[in-house]
Amino acid sequence: MEKEEDVKVGANKFSERQPLGTAAQSDSKDYKEPPPAPLFEPGELKSWSFYRAGIAEFVATFLFLYITILTVMGVNRSTSKCSSVGIQGIAWSFGGMIFALVYCTAGISGGHINPAVTFGLFLARKLSLTRAIFYIVMQCLGAICGAGVVKGFEGNARYELFKGGANFVNPGYTKGDGLGAEIVGTFVLVYTVFSATDAKRNARDSHVPVCLPFLFYFFISSFNLHVCSNFSLEK
């Protein structure tokens, strides 16, 4: 009896530690999970931060499309692999732009820059329907303006010749292969965003800009062997 009492006292001697054998039964958490966002939040429409976030998404998507389309068109117009940055250059342009833009806009809008990310966060109740629709509209407008500026600089004939940097299925592969590549790439993208921003992680804010460039690089480098892909819905 005395031995059992000694074990009990020793296990509970330090209050900041959990008793032995009870870790799986404890309800305490070392993190704070934010409450689910409401479906409709009309009060957001009266807040300047709401519109500022939309402007941030517009500018980020505009710059993302402008740089990446020019990079793709530059590779397509080159006569040899040595005269352009190649597939790896395209992959790094996507990854580098995402790194810079997410780093700049994460504190303003969350740095979505992709309707797939916004839609996924909406389904997870991380943002309201009002904000999700506004983000997606601003992202699409930014993409249209970015592509329009490229077309204005390059000229209509050259833009149409290189198809505006649009995706296409490489010879020897079907549209089903292309669809599968886009589904897998988009799934991994959204999964990475959710994992990097999980409330259970420590210092999670710094992980998002760092991990996304490598994600884009590896997937675009591998998928372009089969399908010219970018798993970016606004593009």
C-alpha positions as CSV (number, residue, x, y, z in Angstrom):
1,M,0.0,0.0,0.0
2,E,2.8,2.4,0.9
3,K,4.6,1.6,-2.4
4,E,1.5,2.4,-4.4
5,E,1.2,5.7,-2.6
6,D,4.8,6.6,-3.4
7,V,4.2,5.9,-7.1
8,K,1.0,8.1,-7.1
9,V,2.8,11.0,-5.4
10,G,5.8,10.7,-7.8
11,A,3.6,10.7,-10.9
12,N,1.7,13.8,-9.7
13,K,4.5,15.7,-8.1
14,F,4.8,18.3,-10.8
15,S,1.5,20.0,-11.6
16,E,2.5,20.9,-15.2
17,R,2.9,17.3,-16.1
18,Q,0.0,14.9,-16.8
19,P,-0.4,11.8,-14.5
20,L,1.1,8.6,-15.8
21,G,-1.2,6.7,-18.1
22,T,-3.8,9.4,-18.5
23,A,-2.4,11.3,-21.5
24,A,-4.9,9.7,-23.9
25,Q,-7.8,10.5,-21.6
26,S,-7.1,14.2,-21.1
27,D,-9.3,16.8,-22.7
28,S,-6.9,19.6,-22.3
29,K,-5.4,21.2,-25.4
30,D,-2.2,23.1,-25.9
31,Y,-3.7,25.0,-28.9
32,K,-6.7,27.1,-29.5
33,E,-9.0,26.1,-32.4
34,P,-10.8,29.1,-33.9
35,P,-14.6,28.9,-33.9
36,P,-16.3,28.1,-37.3
37,A,-17.0,31.1,-39.5
38,P,-20.7,31.9,-39.9
39,L,-22.2,31.1,-43.3
40,F,-23.3,34.7,-43.9
41,E,-21.7,37.6,-42.2
42,P,-23.3,40.9,-43.5
43,G,-21.2,42.9,-41.1
44,E,-18.1,42.2,-43.2
45,L,-19.5,44.4,-46.0
46,K,-19.1,47.5,-43.8
47,S,-15.5,46.8,-42.9
48,W,-12.6,48.3,-44.8
49,S,-10.4,45.2,-43.9
50,F,-12.9,43.1,-46.0
51,Y,-12.3,45.1,-49.1
52,R,-8.6,45.5,-48.4
53,A,-8.3,41.7,-48.4
54,G,-10.2,41.5,-51.7
55,I,-7.8,44.1,-53.2
56,A,-4.8,42.0,-51.9
57,E,-6.2,38.9,-53.6
58,F,-6.8,40.9,-56.9
59,V,-3.2,42.3,-56.9
60,A,-1.6,39.0,-56.0
61,T,-3.5,37.0,-58.7
62,F,-2.8,39.7,-61.2
63,L,1.0,39.6,-60.6
64,F,1.0,35.8,-60.4
65,L,-0.7,35.4,-63.8
66,Y,1.3,38.2,-65.4
67,I,4.7,36.7,-64.5
68,T,3.8,33.0,-65.0
69,I,2.2,33.5,-68.4
70,L,5.1,35.5,-69.7
71,T,7.5,32.8,-68.5
72,V,5.5,30.0,-70.2
73,M,5.3,32.0,-73.5
74,G,9.0,32.7,-73.3
75,V,9.8,29.0,-73.1
76,N,7.3,28.2,-75.9
77,R,8.8,30.8,-78.3
78,S,12.4,29.6,-77.7
79,T,14.0,27.6,-80.5
80,S,16.1,25.4,-78.2
81,K,16.2,24.3,-74.6
82,C,19.4,26.2,-74.0
83,S,17.9,29.6,-75.0
84,S,15.2,29.6,-72.3
85,V,14.7,28.7,-68.6
86,G,12.9,25.5,-69.6
87,I,10.4,23.5,-67.6
88,Q,12.4,24.0,-64.4
89,G,12.3,27.7,-64.9
90,I,8.5,27.6,-65.3
91,A,8.2,25.6,-62.1
92,W,10.4,28.0,-60.2
93,S,8.5,31.0,-61.6
94,F,5.3,29.5,-60.2
95,G,6.9,28.6,-56.9
96,G,8.8,31.8,-56.5
97,M,5.8,34.0,-57.2
98,I,3.6,32.0,-54.8
99,F,6.4,32.4,-52.1
100,A,6.6,36.1,-52.5
101,L,2.8,36.8,-52.9
102,V,1.7,34.5,-50.0
103,Y,4.4,36.1,-47.8
104,C,3.1,39.6,-48.7
105,T,-0.7,38.9,-48.5
106,A,-1.0,36.3,-45.7
107,G,-1.5,39.0,-43.0
108,I,-4.1,40.8,-45.1
109,S,-6.3,38.2,-46.8
110,G,-4.7,34.9,-45.9
111,G,-2.8,34.6,-49.1
112,H,-5.2,32.3,-51.0
113,I,-4.4,33.4,-54.6
114,N,-6.4,30.4,-55.8
115,P,-10.1,29.7,-55.9
116,A,-9.4,26.1,-55.0
117,V,-7.8,27.2,-51.7
118,T,-10.6,29.6,-51.0
119,F,-13.3,27.0,-51.7
120,G,-11.6,24.4,-49.5
121,L,-11.3,26.8,-46.6
122,F,-14.9,27.8,-47.0
123,L,-16.0,24.1,-46.8
124,A,-13.9,23.8,-43.7
125,R,-15.8,26.8,-42.2
126,K,-12.6,28.9,-42.1
127,L,-14.3,31.8,-43.8
128,S,-17.8,32.9,-44.5
129,L,-19.7,32.5,-47.8
130,T,-19.6,36.3,-48.3
131,R,-15.9,36.4,-48.1
132,A,-15.4,33.3,-50.2
133,I,-17.5,34.6,-53.1
134,F,-15.7,38.0,-52.9
135,Y,-12.3,36.4,-52.9
136,I,-13.1,34.2,-55.9
137,V,-14.5,37.1,-57.8
138,M,-11.4,39.2,-57.1
139,Q,-9.1,36.4,-58.0
140,C,-10.8,35.8,-61.3
141,L,-10.8,39.5,-62.1
142,G,-7.1,39.7,-61.2
143,A,-6.4,36.7,-63.5
144,I,-8.3,38.3,-66.4
145,C,-6.4,41.6,-66.0
146,G,-3.1,39.9,-65.7
147,A,-3.7,37.9,-68.9
148,G,-5.0,41.0,-70.6
149,V,-1.9,43.0,-69.8
150,V,0.3,40.2,-71.2
151,K,-1.8,40.2,-74.4
152,G,-1.5,44.0,-74.6
153,F,2.3,43.8,-74.3
154,E,2.9,40.8,-76.5
155,G,0.3,41.7,-79.2
156,N,-2.7,39.7,-80.3
157,A,-0.9,37.7,-83.0
158,R,1.9,36.5,-80.8
159,Y,-0.4,35.9,-77.8
160,E,-2.6,33.7,-80.0
161,L,0.4,32.0,-81.6
162,F,1.6,30.7,-78.2
163,K,-2.0,30.2,-76.9
164,G,-1.5,32.7,-74.0
165,G,0.5,30.1,-72.0
166,A,-2.6,27.9,-71.7
167,N,-2.5,24.3,-70.6
168,F,-2.5,21.5,-73.1
169,V,-2.2,17.7,-73.1
170,N,1.1,16.5,-74.5
171,P,1.0,14.0,-77.3
172,G,0.6,10.4,-76.2
173,Y,-1.7,11.3,-73.3
174,T,-5.4,11.6,-73.0
175,K,-7.6,14.3,-71.5
176,G,-8.3,11.9,-68.7
177,D,-4.6,11.9,-67.9
178,G,-4.6,15.7,-67.8
179,L,-7.7,15.8,-65.6
180,G,-6.2,13.3,-63.2
181,A,-2.9,15.3,-63.0
182,E,-4.9,18.5,-62.2
183,I,-7.0,16.7,-59.5
184,V,-3.9,15.2,-57.8
185,G,-2.0,18.5,-57.9
186,T,-4.9,20.6,-56.6
187,F,-5.6,18.1,-53.8
188,V,-2.0,18.2,-52.6
189,L,-2.0,22.0,-52.8
190,V,-5.1,22.4,-50.6
191,Y,-3.9,19.6,-48.3
192,T,-0.6,21.3,-47.8
193,V,-2.3,24.6,-47.1
194,F,-4.5,23.0,-44.5
195,S,-1.6,21.1,-42.9
196,A,0.6,24.2,-42.7
197,T,-2.1,26.4,-41.2
198,D,-3.4,23.8,-38.7
199,A,-4.0,25.3,-35.3
200,K,-2.2,22.3,-33.7
201,R,1.1,23.3,-35.3
202,N,3.6,25.7,-33.7
203,A,4.9,28.7,-35.7
204,R,2.6,27.6,-38.5
205,D,2.4,31.0,-40.2
206,S,6.0,30.7,-41.4
207,H,5.5,27.3,-43.0
208,V,3.1,28.3,-45.7
209,P,5.3,30.6,-47.9
210,V,8.3,28.2,-47.5
211,C,6.6,24.9,-48.4
212,L,4.5,26.1,-51.3
213,P,7.4,26.9,-53.7
214,F,8.8,23.4,-53.4
215,L,5.4,21.9,-53.9
216,F,4.8,23.9,-57.1
217,Y,8.3,23.1,-58.3
218,F,8.2,19.3,-57.8
219,F,4.6,18.9,-59.2
220,I,5.0,21.2,-62.2
221,S,8.4,19.6,-63.1
222,S,6.9,16.1,-62.9
223,F,3.5,16.8,-64.4
224,N,4.9,18.7,-67.4
225,L,6.4,15.4,-68.5
226,H,2.9,14.3,-69.2
227,V,0.6,17.3,-69.1
228,C,1.4,21.0,-69.1
229,S,-0.2,21.6,-65.8
230,N,-0.2,24.2,-63.0
231,F,-3.3,23.2,-60.8
232,S,-4.2,26.9,-60.6
233,L,-7.9,27.4,-61.3
234,E,-7.7,31.1,-62.1
235,K,-5.1,30.4,-64.8
